[in-house]
Amino acid sequence: MCRILPALFLASIFLMAGCLGGETPIPDDFYGDDIYPAVAVEPFELVNQDNIPINSSVYEDKVVVVVFMFTRCPDV
């Protein structure tokens, strides 16, 4: 019984610390520029990973993120 009380006390301290830890608000920082009005994309055609041509009409009225990057660099 003597070992159980300190363990319960410690467990309750940790539980209270965990429950009270969410009080600090997270700042709503935005680093960037708002683009308004939205910029329309010119019609395009690309080749996907299966070597099938895909054009901009497939993504009409959808949000699309396009990234052009290298997966390896033979010069380094």
PDB file with one MODEL, atoms N, CA, C and O in Angstrom:
MODEL        1
ATOM      1  N   MET A   1       0.820  -1.194   0.000  1.00  0.00           N
ATOM      2  CA  MET A   1       0.000   0.000   0.000  1.00  0.00           C
ATOM      3  C   MET A   1       0.867   1.262   0.000  1.00  0.00           C
ATOM      4  O   MET A   1       0.493   2.279  -0.585  1.00  0.00           O
ATOM      5  N   CYS A   2       2.015   1.190   0.654  1.00  0.00           N
ATOM      6  CA  CYS A   2       2.890   2.354   0.746  1.00  0.00           C
ATOM      7  C   CYS A   2       3.494   2.710  -0.604  1.00  0.00           C
ATOM      8  O   CYS A   2       3.800   3.878  -0.846  1.00  0.00           O
ATOM      9  N   ARG A   3       3.674   1.741  -1.484  1.00  0.00           N
ATOM     10  CA  ARG A   3       4.238   2.013  -2.810  1.00  0.00           C
ATOM     11  C   ARG A   3       3.181   2.507  -3.794  1.00  0.00           C
ATOM     12  O   ARG A   3       3.501   3.217  -4.747  1.00  0.00           O
ATOM     13  N   ILE A   4       1.964   2.146  -3.572  1.00  0.00           N
ATOM     14  CA  ILE A   4       0.890   2.503  -4.499  1.00  0.00           C
ATOM     15  C   ILE A   4       0.567   3.999  -4.411  1.00  0.00           C
ATOM     16  O   ILE A   4       0.350   4.636  -5.442  1.00  0.00           O
ATOM     17  N   LEU A   5       0.531   4.566  -3.215  1.00  0.00           N
ATOM     18  CA  LEU A   5       0.173   5.980  -3.058  1.00  0.00           C
ATOM     19  C   LEU A   5       1.151   6.913  -3.769  1.00  0.00           C
ATOM     20  O   LEU A   5       0.696   7.800  -4.491  1.00  0.00           O
ATOM     21  N   PRO A   6       2.468   6.767  -3.609  1.00  0.00           N
ATOM     22  CA  PRO A   6       3.368   7.644  -4.364  1.00  0.00           C
ATOM     23  C   PRO A   6       3.249   7.458  -5.877  1.00  0.00           C
ATOM     24  O   PRO A   6       3.363   8.423  -6.632  1.00  0.00           O
ATOM     25  N   ALA A   7       3.018   6.217  -6.320  1.00  0.00           N
ATOM     26  CA  ALA A   7       2.861   5.968  -7.755  1.00  0.00           C
ATOM     27  C   ALA A   7       1.600   6.647  -8.280  1.00  0.00           C
ATOM     28  O   ALA A   7       1.625   7.241  -9.358  1.00  0.00           O
ATOM     29  N   LEU A   8       0.504   6.568  -7.538  1.00  0.00           N
ATOM     30  CA  LEU A   8      -0.733   7.237  -7.949  1.00  0.00           C
ATOM     31  C   LEU A   8      -0.561   8.757  -7.940  1.00  0.00           C
ATOM     32  O   LEU A   8      -1.069   9.450  -8.822  1.00  0.00           O
ATOM     33  N   PHE A   9       0.151   9.263  -6.950  1.00  0.00           N
ATOM     34  CA  PHE A   9       0.403  10.700  -6.879  1.00  0.00           C
ATOM     35  C   PHE A   9       1.211  11.164  -8.089  1.00  0.00           C
ATOM     36  O   PHE A   9       0.882  12.174  -8.712  1.00  0.00           O
ATOM     37  N   LEU A  10       2.258  10.433  -8.414  1.00  0.00           N
ATOM     38  CA  LEU A  10       3.089  10.775  -9.573  1.00  0.00           C
ATOM     39  C   LEU A  10       2.292  10.681 -10.874  1.00  0.00           C
ATOM     40  O   LEU A  10       2.415  11.540 -11.746  1.00  0.00           O
ATOM     41  N   ALA A  11       1.478   9.636 -10.998  1.00  0.00           N
ATOM     42  CA  ALA A  11       0.667   9.473 -12.203  1.00  0.00           C
ATOM     43  C   ALA A  11      -0.324  10.624 -12.345  1.00  0.00           C
ATOM     44  O   ALA A  11      -0.554  11.111 -13.451  1.00  0.00           O
ATOM     45  N   SER A  12      -0.913  11.062 -11.228  1.00  0.00           N
ATOM     46  CA  SER A  12      -1.869  12.172 -11.307  1.00  0.00           C
ATOM     47  C   SER A  12      -1.166  13.485 -11.659  1.00  0.00           C
ATOM     48  O   SER A  12      -1.737  14.318 -12.365  1.00  0.00           O
ATOM     49  N   ILE A  13       0.068  13.681 -11.175  1.00  0.00           N
ATOM     50  CA  ILE A  13       0.833  14.882 -11.535  1.00  0.00           C
ATOM     51  C   ILE A  13       1.097  14.907 -13.038  1.00  0.00           C
ATOM     52  O   ILE A  13       0.908  15.935 -13.688  1.00  0.00           O
ATOM     53  N   PHE A  14       1.536  13.768 -13.592  1.00  0.00           N
ATOM     54  CA  PHE A  14       1.799  13.701 -15.034  1.00  0.00           C
ATOM     55  C   PHE A  14       0.522  13.887 -15.841  1.00  0.00           C
ATOM     56  O   PHE A  14       0.537  14.533 -16.888  1.00  0.00           O
ATOM     57  N   LEU A  15      -0.574  13.330 -15.366  1.00  0.00           N
ATOM     58  CA  LEU A  15      -1.850  13.472 -16.063  1.00  0.00           C
ATOM     59  C   LEU A  15      -2.298  14.931 -16.078  1.00  0.00           C
ATOM     60  O   LEU A  15      -2.739  15.436 -17.110  1.00  0.00           O
ATOM     61  N   MET A  16      -2.187  15.607 -14.935  1.00  0.00           N
ATOM     62  CA  MET A  16      -2.576  17.020 -14.886  1.00  0.00           C
ATOM     63  C   MET A  16      -1.661  17.882 -15.751  1.00  0.00           C
ATOM     64  O   MET A  16      -2.124  18.822 -16.397  1.00  0.00           O
ATOM     65  N   ALA A  17      -0.378  17.573 -15.769  1.00  0.00           N
ATOM     66  CA  ALA A  17       0.552  18.337 -16.603  1.00  0.00           C
ATOM     67  C   ALA A  17       0.215  18.162 -18.080  1.00  0.00           C
ATOM     68  O   ALA A  17       0.304  19.114 -18.855  1.00  0.00           O
ATOM     69  N   GLY A  18      -0.164  16.968 -18.464  1.00  0.00           N
ATOM     70  CA  GLY A  18      -0.536  16.723 -19.858  1.00  0.00           C
ATOM     71  C   GLY A  18      -1.827  17.414 -20.242  1.00  0.00           C
ATOM     72  O   GLY A  18      -1.963  17.900 -21.365  1.00  0.00           O
ATOM     73  N   CYS A  19      -2.775  17.463 -19.323  1.00  0.00           N
ATOM     74  CA  CYS A  19      -4.057  18.101 -19.619  1.00  0.00           C
ATOM     75  C   CYS A  19      -3.951  19.622 -19.652  1.00  0.00           C
ATOM     76  O   CYS A  19      -4.678  20.274 -20.402  1.00  0.00           O
ATOM     77  N   LEU A  20      -3.066  20.187 -18.860  1.00  0.00           N
ATOM     78  CA  LEU A  20      -2.939  21.640 -18.802  1.00  0.00           C
ATOM     79  C   LEU A  20      -1.933  22.184 -19.803  1.00  0.00           C
ATOM     80  O   LEU A  20      -1.803  23.401 -19.936  1.00  0.00           O
ATOM     81  N   GLY A  21      -1.228  21.329 -20.500  1.00  0.00           N
ATOM     82  CA  GLY A  21      -0.192  21.772 -21.423  1.00  0.00           C
ATOM     83  C   GLY A  21      -0.716  22.417 -22.688  1.00  0.00           C
ATOM     84  O   GLY A  21       0.047  23.102 -23.370  1.00  0.00           O
ATOM     85  N   GLY A  22      -1.968  22.234 -23.033  1.00  0.00           N
ATOM     86  CA  GLY A  22      -2.516  22.768 -24.273  1.00  0.00           C
ATOM     87  C   GLY A  22      -3.078  24.168 -24.148  1.00  0.00           C
ATOM     88  O   GLY A  22      -3.790  24.616 -25.046  1.00  0.00           O
ATOM     89  N   GLU A  23      -2.791  24.862 -23.088  1.00  0.00           N
ATOM     90  CA  GLU A  23      -3.345  26.192 -22.856  1.00  0.00           C
ATOM     91  C   GLU A  23      -2.718  27.268 -23.729  1.00  0.00           C
ATOM     92  O   GLU A  23      -3.383  28.252 -24.052  1.00  0.00           O
ATOM     93  N   THR A  24      -1.462  27.110 -24.119  1.00  0.00           N
ATOM     94  CA  THR A  24      -0.795  28.156 -24.886  1.00  0.00           C
ATOM     95  C   THR A  24      -1.245  28.096 -26.344  1.00  0.00           C
ATOM     96  O   THR A  24      -1.157  27.041 -26.973  1.00  0.00           O
ATOM     97  N   PRO A  25      -1.723  29.211 -26.885  1.00  0.00           N
ATOM     98  CA  PRO A  25      -2.169  29.204 -28.285  1.00  0.00           C
ATOM     99  C   PRO A  25      -0.982  29.152 -29.242  1.00  0.00           C
ATOM    100  O   PRO A  25       0.085  29.699 -28.964  1.00  0.00           O
ATOM    101  N   ILE A  26      -1.186  28.501 -30.342  1.00  0.00           N
ATOM    102  CA  ILE A  26      -0.169  28.424 -31.385  1.00  0.00           C
ATOM    103  C   ILE A  26      -0.349  29.636 -32.295  1.00  0.00           C
ATOM    104  O   ILE A  26      -1.448  29.867 -32.798  1.00  0.00           O
ATOM    105  N   PRO A  27       0.709  30.410 -32.515  1.00  0.00           N
ATOM    106  CA  PRO A  27       0.561  31.597 -33.372  1.00  0.00           C
ATOM    107  C   PRO A  27       0.213  31.209 -34.806  1.00  0.00           C
ATOM    108  O   PRO A  27       0.723  30.230 -35.350  1.00  0.00           O
ATOM    109  N   ASP A  28      -0.661  31.999 -35.392  1.00  0.00           N
ATOM    110  CA  ASP A  28      -1.103  31.750 -36.759  1.00  0.00           C
ATOM    111  C   ASP A  28      -0.268  32.606 -37.702  1.00  0.00           C
ATOM    112  O   ASP A  28      -0.743  33.610 -38.235  1.00  0.00           O
ATOM    113  N   ASP A  29       0.980  32.197 -37.901  1.00  0.00           N
ATOM    114  CA  ASP A  29       1.889  32.949 -38.757  1.00  0.00           C
ATOM    115  C   ASP A  29       1.733  32.509 -40.206  1.00  0.00           C
ATOM    116  O   ASP A  29       1.594  31.322 -40.499  1.00  0.00           O
ATOM    117  N   PHE A  30       1.759  33.465 -41.085  1.00  0.00           N
ATOM    118  CA  PHE A  30       1.711  33.175 -42.515  1.00  0.00           C
ATOM    119  C   PHE A  30       2.885  33.877 -43.158  1.00  0.00           C
ATOM    120  O   PHE A  30       2.968  35.105 -43.138  1.00  0.00           O
ATOM    121  N   TYR A  31       3.783  33.112 -43.722  1.00  0.00           N
ATOM    122  CA  TYR A  31       4.950  33.671 -44.385  1.00  0.00           C
ATOM    123  C   TYR A  31       4.784  33.471 -45.884  1.00  0.00           C
ATOM    124  O   TYR A  31       5.010  32.377 -46.401  1.00  0.00           O
ATOM    125  N   GLY A  32       4.401  34.502 -46.559  1.00  0.00           N
ATOM    126  CA  GLY A  32       4.209  34.405 -47.995  1.00  0.00           C
ATOM    127  C   GLY A  32       3.356  35.556 -48.480  1.00  0.00           C
ATOM    128  O   GLY A  32       3.077  36.494 -47.734  1.00  0.00           O
ATOM    129  N   ASP A  33       2.955  35.482 -49.702  1.00  0.00           N
ATOM    130  CA  ASP A  33       2.146  36.524 -50.310  1.00  0.00           C
ATOM    131  C   ASP A  33       0.821  35.932 -50.761  1.00  0.00           C
ATOM    132  O   ASP A  33       0.772  34.846 -51.338  1.00  0.00           O
ATOM    133  N   ASP A  34      -0.251  36.665 -50.488  1.00  0.00           N
ATOM    134  CA  ASP A  34      -1.545  36.281 -51.036  1.00  0.00           C
ATOM    135  C   ASP A  34      -1.564  36.654 -52.506  1.00  0.00           C
ATOM    136  O   ASP A  34      -1.169  37.760 -52.876  1.00  0.00           O
ATOM    137  N   ILE A  35      -2.014  35.752 -53.330  1.00  0.00           N
ATOM    138  CA  ILE A  35      -2.140  36.030 -54.761  1.00  0.00           C
ATOM    139  C   ILE A  35      -3.622  36.236 -55.037  1.00  0.00           C
ATOM    140  O   ILE A  35      -4.410  35.291 -55.070  1.00  0.00           O
ATOM    141  N   TYR A  36      -3.973  37.492 -55.233  1.00  0.00           N
ATOM    142  CA  TYR A  36      -5.364  37.799 -55.481  1.00  0.00           C
ATOM    143  C   TYR A  36      -5.448  38.799 -56.606  1.00  0.00           C
ATOM    144  O   TYR A  36      -4.738  39.804 -56.547  1.00  0.00           O
ATOM    145  N   PRO A  37      -6.221  38.614 -57.580  1.00  0.00           N
ATOM    146  CA  PRO A  37      -7.048  37.442 -57.846  1.00  0.00           C
ATOM    147  C   PRO A  37      -6.193  36.252 -58.256  1.00  0.00           C
ATOM    148  O   PRO A  37      -5.034  36.402 -58.642  1.00  0.00           O
ATOM    149  N   ALA A  38      -6.779  35.089 -58.167  1.00  0.00           N
ATOM    150  CA  ALA A  38      -6.050  33.868 -58.507  1.00  0.00           C
ATOM    151  C   ALA A  38      -5.586  33.911 -59.960  1.00  0.00           C
ATOM    152  O   ALA A  38      -6.280  34.429 -60.836  1.00  0.00           O
ATOM    153  N   VAL A  39      -4.425  33.367 -60.191  1.00  0.00           N
ATOM    154  CA  VAL A  39      -3.836  33.381 -61.529  1.00  0.00           C
ATOM    155  C   VAL A  39      -4.286  32.130 -62.278  1.00  0.00           C
ATOM    156  O   VAL A  39      -4.125  31.011 -61.792  1.00  0.00           O
ATOM    157  N   ALA A  40      -4.846  32.334 -63.454  1.00  0.00           N
ATOM    158  CA  ALA A  40      -5.272  31.197 -64.271  1.00  0.00           C
ATOM    159  C   ALA A  40      -4.066  30.583 -64.963  1.00  0.00           C
ATOM    160  O   ALA A  40      -3.130  31.285 -65.346  1.00  0.00           O
ATOM    161  N   VAL A  41      -4.097  29.295 -65.117  1.00  0.00           N
ATOM    162  CA  VAL A  41      -2.997  28.572 -65.765  1.00  0.00           C
ATOM    163  C   VAL A  41      -3.297  28.441 -67.251  1.00  0.00           C
ATOM    164  O   VAL A  41      -4.423  28.146 -67.653  1.00  0.00           O
ATOM    165  N   GLU A  42      -2.285  28.664 -68.039  1.00  0.00           N
ATOM    166  CA  GLU A  42      -2.426  28.472 -69.481  1.00  0.00           C
ATOM    167  C   GLU A  42      -2.603  26.979 -69.774  1.00  0.00           C
ATOM    168  O   GLU A  42      -2.123  26.142 -69.010  1.00  0.00           O
ATOM    169  N   PRO A  43      -3.284  26.638 -70.865  1.00  0.00           N
ATOM    170  CA  PRO A  43      -3.424  25.222 -71.224  1.00  0.00           C
ATOM    171  C   PRO A  43      -2.051  24.568 -71.391  1.00  0.00           C
ATOM    172  O   PRO A  43      -1.127  25.153 -71.956  1.00  0.00           O
ATOM    173  N   PHE A  44      -1.947  23.339 -70.885  1.00  0.00           N
ATOM    174  CA  PHE A  44      -0.669  22.635 -70.956  1.00  0.00           C
ATOM    175  C   PHE A  44      -0.902  21.158 -71.224  1.00  0.00           C
ATOM    176  O   PHE A  44      -2.017  20.655 -71.077  1.00  0.00           O
ATOM    177  N   GLU A  45       0.149  20.477 -71.614  1.00  0.00           N
ATOM    178  CA  GLU A  45       0.120  19.020 -71.776  1.00  0.00           C
ATOM    179  C   GLU A  45       1.445  18.471 -71.259  1.00  0.00           C
ATOM    180  O   GLU A  45       2.518  18.918 -71.664  1.00  0.00           O
ATOM    181  N   LEU A  46       1.353  17.494 -70.358  1.00  0.00           N
ATOM    182  CA  LEU A  46       2.524  16.856 -69.770  1.00  0.00           C
ATOM    183  C   LEU A  46       2.409  15.348 -69.928  1.00  0.00           C
ATOM    184  O   LEU A  46       1.353  14.831 -70.291  1.00  0.00           O
ATOM    185  N   VAL A  47       3.483  14.660 -69.656  1.00  0.00           N
ATOM    186  CA  VAL A  47       3.492  13.196 -69.704  1.00  0.00           C
ATOM    187  C   VAL A  47       3.615  12.696 -68.277  1.00  0.00           C
ATOM    188  O   VAL A  47       4.513  13.116 -67.546  1.00  0.00           O
ATOM    189  N   ASN A  48       2.708  11.790 -67.866  1.00  0.00           N
ATOM    190  CA  ASN A  48       2.757  11.298 -66.492  1.00  0.00           C
ATOM    191  C   ASN A  48       3.761  10.155 -66.344  1.00  0.00           C
ATOM    192  O   ASN A  48       4.467   9.819 -67.295  1.00  0.00           O
ATOM    193  N   GLN A  49       3.823   9.561 -65.155  1.00  0.00           N
ATOM    194  CA  GLN A  49       4.803   8.522 -64.868  1.00  0.00           C
ATOM    195  C   GLN A  49       4.577   7.246 -65.676  1.00  0.00           C
ATOM    196  O   GLN A  49       5.476   6.410 -65.776  1.00  0.00           O
ATOM    197  N   ASP A  50       3.391   7.090 -66.249  1.00  0.00           N
ATOM    198  CA  ASP A  50       3.102   5.927 -67.094  1.00  0.00           C
ATOM    199  C   ASP A  50       3.280   6.244 -68.571  1.00  0.00           C
ATOM    200  O   ASP A  50       2.871   5.464 -69.432  1.00  0.00           O
ATOM    201  N   ASN A  51       3.888   7.382 -68.862  1.00  0.00           N
ATOM    202  CA  ASN A  51       4.153   7.821 -70.234  1.00  0.00           C
ATOM    203  C   ASN A  51       2.872   8.120 -71.017  1.00  0.00           C
ATOM    204  O   ASN A  51       2.833   7.969 -72.238  1.00  0.00           O
ATOM    205  N   ILE A  52       1.830   8.541 -70.306  1.00  0.00           N
ATOM    206  CA  ILE A  52       0.553   8.889 -70.927  1.00  0.00           C
ATOM    207  C   ILE A  52       0.407  10.412 -70.890  1.00  0.00           C
ATOM    208  O   ILE A  52       0.584  11.022 -69.835  1.00  0.00           O
ATOM    209  N   PRO A  53       0.087  11.032 -72.032  1.00  0.00           N
ATOM    210  CA  PRO A  53      -0.086  12.492 -72.036  1.00  0.00           C
ATOM    211  C   PRO A  53      -1.312  12.915 -71.214  1.00  0.00           C
ATOM    212  O   PRO A  53      -2.385  12.323 -71.328  1.00  0.00           O
ATOM    213  N   ILE A  54      -1.133  13.930 -70.402  1.00  0.00           N
ATOM    214  CA  ILE A  54      -2.212  14.495 -69.588  1.00  0.00           C
ATOM    215  C   ILE A  54      -2.252  15.989 -69.888  1.00  0.00           C
ATOM    216  O   ILE A  54      -1.215  16.653 -69.887  1.00  0.00           O
ATOM    217  N   ASN A  55      -3.454  16.522 -70.146  1.00  0.00           N
ATOM    218  CA  ASN A  55      -3.542  17.957 -70.416  1.00  0.00           C
ATOM    219  C   ASN A  55      -4.329  18.661 -69.314  1.00  0.00           C
ATOM    220  O   ASN A  55      -4.883  18.018 -68.423  1.00  0.00           O
ATOM    221  N   SER A  56      -4.368  19.964 -69.388  1.00  0.00           N
ATOM    222  CA  SER A  56      -4.964  20.767 -68.327  1.00  0.00           C
ATOM    223  C   SER A  56      -6.472  20.575 -68.195  1.00  0.00           C
ATOM    224  O   SER A  56      -7.026  20.870 -67.136  1.00  0.00           O
ATOM    225  N   SER A  57      -7.141  20.101 -69.212  1.00  0.00           N
ATOM    226  CA  SER A  57      -8.593  19.917 -69.116  1.00  0.00           C
ATOM    227  C   SER A  57      -8.963  18.803 -68.137  1.00  0.00           C
ATOM    228  O   SER A  57     -10.079  18.786 -67.619  1.00  0.00           O
ATOM    229  N   VAL A  58      -8.048  17.881 -67.880  1.00  0.00           N
ATOM    230  CA  VAL A  58      -8.303  16.806 -66.913  1.00  0.00           C
ATOM    231  C   VAL A  58      -8.474  17.391 -65.512  1.00  0.00           C
ATOM    232  O   VAL A  58      -9.233  16.858 -64.703  1.00  0.00           O
ATOM    233  N   TYR A  59      -7.770  18.486 -65.226  1.00  0.00           N
ATOM    234  CA  TYR A  59      -7.764  19.074 -63.891  1.00  0.00           C
ATOM    235  C   TYR A  59      -8.628  20.324 -63.784  1.00  0.00           C
ATOM    236  O   TYR A  59      -8.451  21.121 -62.862  1.00  0.00           O
ATOM    237  N   GLU A  60      -9.552  20.503 -64.707  1.00  0.00           N
ATOM    238  CA  GLU A  60     -10.400  21.689 -64.694  1.00  0.00           C
ATOM    239  C   GLU A  60     -11.238  21.728 -63.420  1.00  0.00           C
ATOM    240  O   GLU A  60     -11.806  20.712 -63.019  1.00  0.00           O
ATOM    241  N   ASP A  61     -11.317  22.898 -62.783  1.00  0.00           N
ATOM    242  CA  ASP A  61     -12.054  23.137 -61.534  1.00  0.00           C
ATOM    243  C   ASP A  61     -11.500  22.345 -60.353  1.00  0.00           C
ATOM    244  O   ASP A  61     -12.241  22.030 -59.423  1.00  0.00           O
ATOM    245  N   LYS A  62     -10.211  22.020 -60.376  1.00  0.00           N
ATOM    246  CA  LYS A  62      -9.553  21.329 -59.264  1.00  0.00           C
ATOM    247  C   LYS A  62      -8.307  22.110 -58.870  1.00  0.00           C
ATOM    248  O   LYS A  62      -7.746  22.855 -59.673  1.00  0.00           O
ATOM    249  N   VAL A  63      -7.889  21.934 -57.643  1.00  0.00           N
ATOM    250  CA  VAL A  63      -6.642  22.538 -57.181  1.00  0.00           C
ATOM    251  C   VAL A  63      -5.515  21.591 -57.554  1.00  0.00           C
ATOM    252  O   VAL A  63      -5.571  20.401 -57.247  1.00  0.00           O
ATOM    253  N   VAL A  64      -4.490  22.120 -58.219  1.00  0.00           N
ATOM    254  CA  VAL A  64      -3.378  21.298 -58.697  1.00  0.00           C
ATOM    255  C   VAL A  64      -2.068  21.938 -58.266  1.00  0.00           C
ATOM    256  O   VAL A  64      -1.890  23.150 -58.385  1.00  0.00           O
ATOM    257  N   VAL A  65      -1.156  21.118 -57.765  1.00  0.00           N
ATOM    258  CA  VAL A  65       0.193  21.571 -57.435  1.00  0.00           C
ATOM    259  C   VAL A  65       1.148  20.819 -58.343  1.00  0.00           C
ATOM    260  O   VAL A  65       1.165  19.588 -58.359  1.00  0.00           O
ATOM    261  N   VAL A  66       1.940  21.562 -59.099  1.00  0.00           N
ATOM    262  CA  VAL A  66       2.895  20.959 -60.031  1.00  0.00           C
ATOM    263  C   VAL A  66       4.294  21.306 -59.553  1.00  0.00           C
ATOM    264  O   VAL A  66       4.598  22.469 -59.286  1.00  0.00           O
ATOM    265  N   VAL A  67       5.144  20.293 -59.445  1.00  0.00           N
ATOM    266  CA  VAL A  67       6.516  20.493 -58.986  1.00  0.00           C
ATOM    267  C   VAL A  67       7.458  19.961 -60.051  1.00  0.00           C
ATOM    268  O   VAL A  67       7.315  18.829 -60.514  1.00  0.00           O
ATOM    269  N   PHE A  68       8.415  20.782 -60.433  1.00  0.00           N
ATOM    270  CA  PHE A  68       9.453  20.365 -61.362  1.00  0.00           C
ATOM    271  C   PHE A  68      10.743  20.253 -60.563  1.00  0.00           C
ATOM    272  O   PHE A  68      11.278  21.258 -60.096  1.00  0.00           O
ATOM    273  N   MET A  69      11.242  19.029 -60.406  1.00  0.00           N
ATOM    274  CA  MET A  69      12.465  18.841 -59.622  1.00  0.00           C
ATOM    275  C   MET A  69      13.272  17.680 -60.188  1.00  0.00           C
ATOM    276  O   MET A  69      12.763  16.850 -60.941  1.00  0.00           O
ATOM    277  N   PHE A  70      14.539  17.646 -59.805  1.00  0.00           N
ATOM    278  CA  PHE A  70      15.417  16.560 -60.215  1.00  0.00           C
ATOM    279  C   PHE A  70      15.415  15.485 -59.139  1.00  0.00           C
ATOM    280  O   PHE A  70      15.387  15.800 -57.950  1.00  0.00           O
ATOM    281  N   THR A  71      15.444  14.229 -59.540  1.00  0.00           N
ATOM    282  CA  THR A  71      15.569  13.147 -58.573  1.00  0.00           C
ATOM    283  C   THR A  71      17.008  12.701 -58.426  1.00  0.00           C
ATOM    284  O   THR A  71      17.343  11.982 -57.484  1.00  0.00           O
ATOM    285  N   ARG A  72      17.855  13.116 -59.337  1.00  0.00           N
ATOM    286  CA  ARG A  72      19.289  12.845 -59.201  1.00  0.00           C
ATOM    287  C   ARG A  72      20.031  13.909 -59.994  1.00  0.00           C
ATOM    288  O   ARG A  72      19.475  14.508 -60.914  1.00  0.00           O
ATOM    289  N   CYS A  73      21.259  14.138 -59.642  1.00  0.00           N
ATOM    290  CA  CYS A  73      22.059  15.144 -60.321  1.00  0.00           C
ATOM    291  C   CYS A  73      23.395  14.516 -60.697  1.00  0.00           C
ATOM    292  O   CYS A  73      24.234  14.317 -59.819  1.00  0.00           O
ATOM    293  N   PRO A  74      23.625  14.197 -61.970  1.00  0.00           N
ATOM    294  CA  PRO A  74      24.864  13.528 -62.359  1.00  0.00           C
ATOM    295  C   PRO A  74      26.093  14.434 -62.266  1.00  0.00           C
ATOM    296  O   PRO A  74      27.215  13.933 -62.330  1.00  0.00           O
ATOM    297  N   ASP A  75      25.920  15.743 -62.118  1.00  0.00           N
ATOM    298  CA  ASP A  75      27.055  16.667 -62.065  1.00  0.00           C
ATOM    299  C   ASP A  75      27.709  16.746 -60.690  1.00  0.00           C
ATOM    300  O   ASP A  75      28.815  17.272 -60.563  1.00  0.00           O
ATOM    301  N   VAL A  76      27.048  16.236 -59.670  1.00  0.00           N
ATOM    302  CA  VAL A  76      27.597  16.361 -58.309  1.00  0.00           C
ATOM    303  C   VAL A  76      28.430  15.153 -57.961  1.00  0.00           C
ATOM    304  O   VAL A  76      28.974  15.075 -56.859  1.00  0.00           O
TER     305      VAL A  76
ENDMDL
END
